[in-house]
Amino acid sequence: MIPTTGYLVPGTRYPANPQTSVLYTLPVRHEIPGLRLAPNWTSAAAALEGILEYLGQPLPRHAIMGLTGHAWHACLGTKGEVTALPSGVADLDWQAMVERYARTGFRWERFGGELPAEGPWDEMRAAAIEWATEHLDAGRPLIGWDFHLHEHGIVYGYDRQRAGFLVHDMLTEELGPFVLWDVWPTSVGKLELFAPVETVEPDPIESLGQALQTALDCFAGKDGPEDGQPRGTAALDAWAEALDGETEVDRAGNAYTLVVFQAARMDGAAFLADVANAVPELSTPLMEAESAIREQVKALAPLITLFPFPSGGHGNVNNAGLRRAAAMALRRAAKHEREAAAGIRDALELLGE
């Protein structure tokens, strides 16, 4: 049984609403202690790693990133005439993550979706809170989205009297763990919650094959909706084209997307190296793919200096010469990614023989 801490007074019945006579025996407060976000620029994977550690089935960061496909995501967040928005980092097919997360040894359930642009959101929010509290009462910490900021965190408890969740995310150390239900989610209008339901034992080779196919799908831009935003390797091409022209590039989003992308690819390279060592038959093509991804990371390294997060390099993003240099680096990165895809494709063919 997963250890939890409940604050229900035994034998006490609590009024569901002080203005009615309806009674309930639900916990007023429930907390699952010992949960923390792991260090990772990809916050969903950071929450996943923290939960797996707590549940006693830890995996290294690069394995989580590679198995789930977070290592390979790319979306150039675009709205209107502005590109490289920070939203691209988390713009993907979250329903697909239910299957991908199962590769880490647990079956997951999801409560998620887009909220209507014009409210009210009360009904869906209430349903999400009920879903979440039931899982928390059963001792299951949650991956959740959009609490203190537009990132993922770990939901490890709730307080009915104060009407909110207890969350560990990137800003918890500064703002504290409590987040009011009334302000969740923010105006972004997305509900995302994931719960680990039970352990599973995926076939190792099958999971590796699925993970490698996910990498190819991500490179092909298939890990998100067809909404006109550039995805996959094509996102790098579009990014370069934007910097080569006069398209407005969001300063903070450009820097943030770069740092998240590079860190994810570094984990992806480490994952490919691990798989190559674990499955010798795939070693040659996967080491070629790993080498290509490391070259991609090197190609992007100067851009991290040109456009540092969080400042974004101040005026650098509007400097024509620096924009052209950045565009050239992004095109080299796209070239290396296509080389990596070829290696992964060869490995999958060998795996299928």
Buried (B, 14 or more C-beta within 10 A) or exposed (E): EEEBEBEBEEEEEBEEEEEEEEEEEEBBBBBBEEBBBBEBBBBBBBBBBBBBBBBEEBBBBBBBBBBBBBBBBBBBBBEEEBBBBBBBBBBBBBEBBBEBBBBBBBBBBBBBEEBEEEEEBEEBBEEBBEBBBEBBBEBBBBBBBBBBEBBBBBBBBBBBEEEBBBBBBBBBEEBEBBBEBEEBBEEEBBBBBBBBBEEEEBEEEEBBBBBBBBBBBBBEBBBBEEEEBBBBBBBBBBBBBBBBEEBEBBBBBBBBBBBBBBBBBBBBBBBBBBBBEEBEEBBBBBBBBBBBBBBBBBBBEEBBEBBBBEEBBEEBBEBEEBBEBBBBBBBBBBBBBEBBBBBBBBBBEBBEE
